[in-house]
């Protein structure tokens, strides 16, 4: 029985080798084809690095740490990971609250709203797309959410999962990297 299994494995290896040889063009064919591309694309050129981070809380304890230890600089939470985040071709995260200093709290004691200066940290980290599809976007009313849209747009950060109307909230945001289009959606 052991020899039969070994013979089957050898046959499979030989078959794979024969099939592979069939797909190798002869030296004449490869140099005479009209669609031959002299510049080969390396694996590094075709690799796309997408980084996804989870909930970002820039209020409460994080805002306290920014004030107390980060000299009120919202880049502080990202100082030790920025270099790694910069390796991304597209950096995506979930913003767990609105960016505004307006609106009144309508949520529970767990209501979140980030100071407008928080955008400095998000830009510094290199975020490209943020999901706004979460349960805290209306904690400080629609006006705070609208401020968030404006602040993100002004700073070149796309957002998904929220909008001024249903069409905008459900719209696809596309980023193009190395001639590859990547679409982003977010729902809650």
N, C-alpha and C positions, 0 to 999 in steps of 0.2 A: 504494500500500500504506500509506503514511504517513497519508493522508487517511482511509482506512478505519479505522485504529486510532484516530484522533482522533474520528471519528464514534461508534465504539463507546464510547469513554471518555465523551463527552458524553451519550450515551443512558444509560449507567450512572449518571452524576451526576443526570440528570433523574429516572430511576427511583427513586434513593435519596431524592431530594427529595419525590417524590409519596408514597412509602411513609412517610416521616417525617411528612408532613402528615396522613395518615390516622390517625396515633396521637395527634394533638393534639386534645384535646376542645374543643368550642366553649365560649365564655365562659359560656353558659347552663348547659351540662352540668356544667362543673367547679364551679359554685357551688351546684348543686342536688343533687349526689350526696350520699347519706346517709353515705358513708364518707369524706367530705372531711375532711382533718385540717388545722386552721388553723395548727398549729405545724409548720413544715417542719423536717425534720432536716437539718442541715448535714453536709457531707462530713466535717468535723472531728469531729462528734459520733459518726459511725459508724466512724471509723478506729480500729483496734486495733493498737497497737504491740507486737509480740512480738520480744524480743531473745533470741538464743541465743549463748552463749559456749561455747567448747570446754573442754578439760581444765583444771581448776584445781588447781595444785600449791601447797599451803600448807605444805610440808615442805622439807627440804634447803636449797637456795639461797634460797628465799623466806623460810623461817623464819629463816635467818641474817640476811637483810636486815631483817626485822622487828625482830630483836634489836639489830643494830648501828646501823641508821639510822632505825628507826621507833619507838624507845623501847618495845619489846615490845608495841606496839599493832597488832593484826592488821587494823585499818582501813587501815594504811599502804599495802598493795598496791593499794587501790582509791581512794586519795585523788585521783588525777588523772583518773579515769574515772567517778567516782560520779555526777556531774551528768548525764553522757550516759546512764548505766545507769538513772537515775531517770526518764528519758523513757519507759521501757517500761511498758506496762500489765501485762505478765507477763515476768519475767526468768528465764530457764532456763539452767542450766549443768551441766557434768559434773564431779562431785566425784571427783577422782582419788586417793582414799584415805579411810580412816575417820577420824572425829573421836573420839579417845579417848586416855587415858593408860594403858590396860590392854591385856592380851594380850601374847603373845610372838611375835616375828617368825618366821614360817614360810615366808616367801617368799625370794626371792633378795636380792642386795645392793640391788636396786631395789625395795625394799619401802617403802611409804608409810603413815604414820599422822600425823595432824595433832593438835596440841595442842588441848585443849578450848577454849582462848581463841580459836582460829581462827573460831569461830562469830560472834564480834563483827564480823569483817570481812565475812562473808557477809550478816549482818543489815544492817550499815551500807550495803553495796552495794545491798541491796534484792532479794535473790534470793527468788523465789516457789516455784520447783520445781527440784529437783536430781536429776540422773540418778546412780544408784549402780550402774548396770549397767556395770561395767568389771572389768578383771583384777586390781585392787589391793584390792578390798573385803575379801578374806580374808587379806591380808598379815599381820595381827596377830590372827588367829583370829576366831571368831564373836562373842566377847565385845566386841571393839572395834567390830564392825559393829552389834551391838545398842546399844552406847552411842551410835553415830551416829544410829540411829533416834530414840532418846530425846532427844538434843540438838536434832535438827532439829524434832521435834514440839514440844518446849518453846519453841522460837523461831519457831513459825508457818511453817516452811518445809516444803512437801510434798516427798516423794521418790518416785521411780519406779525400777523395775528391780531392786529387792531387797526382801526382806521376811523375816518370821519363818517363812513357809511359801510354798508355790508360789502360792497364791491371792493373797497380799499382794504378792508379787514381780511377778506378772503383772497386778495391778490397775490400772485406769485412774484417774488423778487428774484431776479436772475443776476448772477455774477459770472463773468467769463474769465477763465484761467487757462492759459496754454491752448487757446482755441476750443476749449470745452465749456459749454454752458451748464451751470449748476443752478437749479431752482430751489428756492426755500419757501416753505409754508409753515404756519404754526396755528394750532387750534387748541382751545380749551373747552 
